[in-house]
C-alpha cells in the first residue's frame, strides 16, 4: 500500500502543472500501429470529431503495421508521440530510454488469441503453442508480449514457437485465412471476422476484465498516448492539448451508441461488414478507459506481468513513477 501511495503521489508531481494555454508545438505527428483497429478507436474519434483541431493542434497520424513500428518511428524522430501499448514505456526504460504515457485509451489489454480449428480441438492451454507459427501485429509489439506471456504461462521458451509479424485488420485476416499461421494474437475487429468465418477458435481473450485477470492476474492498461519525457518537459501545453482532445473523445465514446460510432469512423474501418463491426465494437466496450487516467495499481501489475517473461525487466530497477503521469488528465477533467 505504501508503494502505491508513493507511486500515485509521484505520478502527479513528475511534471509541472499544465494550464490551458496555446500549444508550444501546434503541428504534432502521432504514430500508431493499426489505426483502424478498435484498440485505437479513441484516437480516431478525436481526429474525426475535430477535437484535436478544437484544442489548437494540427495532428498528422502515421499508420504502421504494429505498435513496435510506431515506437521505432518516434524513437527515430519521424513522430512526436505514439498511440500504443502502455507496456512499451516499461520495456523501453529497461533499455535505458525514458518514455512516459500521459493519457489512457484502453483499461484492459484488448488482445485475443485464435487457433486454427484442428489444433483448437485438442487445446489444453498455452503449453500447446509449442511448435506453432503464431501471427502478431509486429515483432516487439504488445501482441508479441501477449504471446510471450502465454508461452511463459505454458512453461515454454521464446524459441519454442515461431512468431511472425502480420499487421492488423485485413492483412492479419488474410494471413490466417491463407493457412500461413497456426494461431494469431490480434485485436478487434480482425478477431471477430476470423471467428465468424468458422475456421478458427478463440482460446484466450483479454478484452474483458475477467479474461485479463485469467492471464495476467489483473486488468492491465493498454492503448495510451506516450512520448519521450523531454518532449513533455519542453511542450507541456501541447501535451495538455492532446490530452484534452483524447479525454473528450473517451467521454463521447462512452456516451455514444454503437451506431453513432460507426457513422463517425471512415467507411474502410468497417472492413466491408457493418454488422460485424458493430458486434466487435459492442464486445470491445469493456476495454475502453472511462476517463483517461492510468491506475497506479495497474501500472504495478504490468511490471509484475512483464518481469515474469522479460528478462531485462526482471534484472533492472524500474522507476514506475517515470512511466506515466495523470497530471494532464486531471487538469482536463478539472476544467469540465
N, C-alpha and C positions, 0 to 999 in steps of 0.2 A: 504493500500500500504506500509506504514512504517513497519507494522508487517511482510509482505512478504520479504521486503528487509533485515530486521534483520534475518529472518529465512534462507534466501538464504546465507547471509554472514556467519552465524553461522555454517551452514552445511558444508561450505568449510574449517572452521578453527577448527572444533571439534577435528580432529586428525592431527598429524604432517604429512607433505608432504611425500608421499611414492615415492621412486625412484626405478628404475629397479635394483634388487639385488636378490641373492639367497633366496628362501623362508626359514624362520626360521623352519617351520614345513612342511616337504615335503609330508608326508602321511596325508591326510585330509579325514575325513568322513563327507559326506553330507547326511542329512536325508530329504526325500521327501515323500509327501503323494499322490502317484499315478503317478509314473514316466512315464508311457506310455501315459498319457493324454497329449493332445495338449497344455494345460495350461503350462506344464513344458518342452515343446519342445526345447527351447534354452539350457537347462541343458543337455538334452540327446544329442543334437548336439555337444556341447562342448566335451562331452565324446566320441562320435562316430567318430568325426573328429580328435581326438587326440590333441585338443587344451590344455587340462589340462596337458598332458604329455609334450607338447611343452613349457609350462610355468614352467616346472621343478617340477610338482606335481604328486603324486601317489594318485589319488582320488578314494575312495570307496563310492558308492551311496547306501544307505539303503532305501528300499521302504516300505512305511507304507500305511494303508488303507485311511488315510486322513491327512490334514495338522496339526491338533491338536496332532495326534500321533507322527508326525515328530518333532513337537515342544517339546513334552514330552521327546523324545529321547535325544535331545540336552540338555534340562534342567537337565536330569538325568545323563549326562556325556557320553553317548554312541555315540554321534555325535558332531562334531565341529561346523557345520554350518547347517542351514536349507534352503532348497529351498521351499519357501511357501509364503502365502499371507502377503503383507506388513502390513495389519491391525493388525497382531499379535504384532508388535512392540509397537503399541499404547496401545492395550489391556493389554499387559504384564507390561508396565510402570505403568498403573493404579493399578496393583497388586504389585508394588514395585520392578519389575525386569527390568534391563537395557539391552535392545536389540537394535541393530542398523542394518538397511538394507544398503547395500553398492553397489548393482547393481540391476537394474530393468529388469525383463523379460516381464511383462505384463503392458500395459498402460491403459487397461480397466479391470473391474472385471472378464469378461470372463465366467460368470456363467449364466445358464438359468434355468427356472422352466417349467417343463412339468406336465400336469394334465391329468388324465385318461379321455377318450373321453366323457363319460356320464356326468361327472362333468364339463368338459370344455365347454359343450354346454350351460350351464347356468352361465358361468363365467362372473362376472361383474367387478371383481377386487380383490385385496388382502383380502378384507373382507370375501371372500368366502373360505378362508383357514380354517375358524373356524371348528373344529371337524375333520379335515383331519389328516391322517397319512402321514407325509412328510419325504422322504428319503433325507439324506445329506451324504457327504463323511464320516464325523465323527463328533460327538458332539464337539462343540467348534471350528470347522474348519471355513474357510472363507465361505463355502456353508451354514453352520449353521448361521453365521452372516447375510448372504444374506436373509435367511428365517426370521430371527428376524427383519430385516429392512422391509420386506414385511408385517409381522404381525403388526408392528407399523404403517405402512402406511395405513393399513386397520382398524386401531383403535382397534386392538386385543392385548392381553397379551400373554406372553410366554406360559402359560399353556392352551391356547385356541386351541392348536394343539399338536399332538404327533410328536416329532422329533426323527428319527431313523437313526443310522449310517449304511450305506450300502457299503461304499467304492466307488471306481471309476471303470470305464471300464466295463468289463464283469460282475462283481459282482453287480454293480448298475443296469445294464440292466436286469440281471436275477431277481433281487428283484422286479423290476417294472413289468416284464412280468409274474411273478408268481402271481400277484394280491395282494401282501402284502402291497402295498402303494396306496394312492390316488394321490400323487404328488411326484415329485423328483426334487431337486435342485442339479445340477451336471454340469459337463464340457464336452467338446468335446474329443473324438468322440462319447461318450455314448449318448449324446442328439440326434445327427443326426441318430444314429442307431435306437433309440426308435421312433422318429418321422416318419422315413421311414416305420417302422412296422405298422403304421396306428392306433395304439390303444391309443395314447396319442396326446395331442396338446400342443405346446409351447405357453405359455401365457405371459412369461416375459423373456427378454434376456438383458444381459449387456455386450455382446461381442462387439457390435458396440458402437461408441461414443454416438449416439442418444439414444440407449437403456439404456446406463449407466446414461445419463442425465435425462431420464424419471423417473428413480427410485431414484437416489441419487442427482440429480441436477448438477452433474459433472462427468467427466471420472476419476475414482479413480485408483491409482496404485494397481496392484495385485501381481502376482508372482515376487519374489525377492530372492536374497540371503541375509540372515540376520544371525547375531550371537550375542553372548554376547559382550558387549563393552570391557571387559577386554581381550577377545581373539583378538580383533582388536588392542588394545593397545600393547599387547605382541607379535603379529605376523603381523605387517603391510606389510611385503614383501610377506607373504603367502596370505594375503587378496588381495594384488595387483595382484599376480599371478592368483588367482581365477577370479578377475575382468577382467584381460587381456583376459583370455580364454572365459569368457562369452560375452564380447564385440565383440570378433572375431566371436563367434557363432551367435550373433544377426546380425552382418553385413553379414555373409554368408547366413543366413536365409532370410534376406530382399532382397538379390540379387538372390537367387536361385529360380528355378521353383518348382512347387508342386511335379512334378515327380522326380526331383533331391532330394528333401527332403525325399520322400517315399523310395527312394533307399538307403538312409543313415540310416534310423531307423531300429531297429530289426523287423523281419517279424511279430512277435506276436503283435506289436503295431497296426497293420492294422486290428486286430480283424476278420481276415478271409475275409475281404471285402475291397479290394484295392480301387475300385471306390468310395465307401462311405468315406473312409479315406481321399481321395483326395478332395472330396466335403466338408468334415468337415474342412480340412486344409484351403481351399480357404475361407471358412466362418470365420475362426479364424484369418486370416491375419491382420485385422484392430486392433486386440488386442495386437499385439507384439510391444514392445518398439523399437524405431528406433536406439537408441544409448546407452541405459542402464542408462541414467540419471533419477533421481527421481525429478519430478517437485515440487517445494515448494508449489505452489498453489494447486496442487492435494493432497499434504500431509495435508494442512489445510482443504480441502474439506472432506478428510477421517475422520479427527477428528470431524467435524461437523456432518457427517453422523452417526458415531458411537455414539456420545453423544445423538442422538435422540432416541436410544433404549437401550443403555448400561449404566445402572445407575452408576456403579463405575467410568466410564469415565466422566459422567456429573457432578460428585461431586469432581473430582480431578483436580488439575492444571497440565496439561500435557506439558512437555518441548519437543515440536516437534523437535527442533534442535538436540535432542539426539536420535531421532528415525531413522534418516537417515543421510548419508553423500554422497556427489558426488565427494569427493576428489579422490577416486581411479579410478572412471570412467573418470574424467577429465585428470588424469595422463595417462591413457591408450590411450585416444583419442589424447592427445598432442604428443605422441611418433609416431603417424602414419604419 
